[in-house]
Amino acid sequence: MADLGRVLVFVAIILTVGGLVLILLGRTSLPLGRLPGDIIYRGKNTTIYFPLATSILLSVVLSVLLYVISRFRR
């Protein structure tokens, strides 16, 4: 049971940090979510939004960040 408690505390910390980062990024003027490759379809009664370019950019940034972290851990 103690291991499960540690995992839950770790997940809560990660979610809190992620939430704070999202709040801080929302206050900046970064165009994430409004990049030229993002697809937006506005119909009569619906709007479909697919952030393709934003997803690719975040994937590349996170991949490089995790690669650098893994290189330091060796």
Rosetta blueprint (number, residue, H / E / L):
1 M L
2 A H
3 D H
4 L H
5 G H
6 R H
7 V H
8 L H
9 V H
10 F H
11 V H
12 A H
13 I H
14 I H
15 L H
16 T H
17 V H
18 G H
19 G H
20 L H
21 V H
22 L H
23 I H
24 L H
25 L H
26 G H
27 R H
28 T L
29 S L
30 L L
31 P L
32 L L
33 G L
34 R L
35 L L
36 P L
37 G L
38 D L
39 I E
40 I E
41 Y E
42 R E
43 G L
44 K L
45 N L
46 T L
47 T E
48 I E
49 Y E
50 F E
51 P L
52 L H
53 A H
54 T H
55 S H
56 I H
57 L H
58 L H
59 S H
60 V H
61 V H
62 L H
63 S H
64 V H
65 L H
66 L H
67 Y H
68 V H
69 I H
70 S H
71 R H
72 F H
73 R H
74 R L
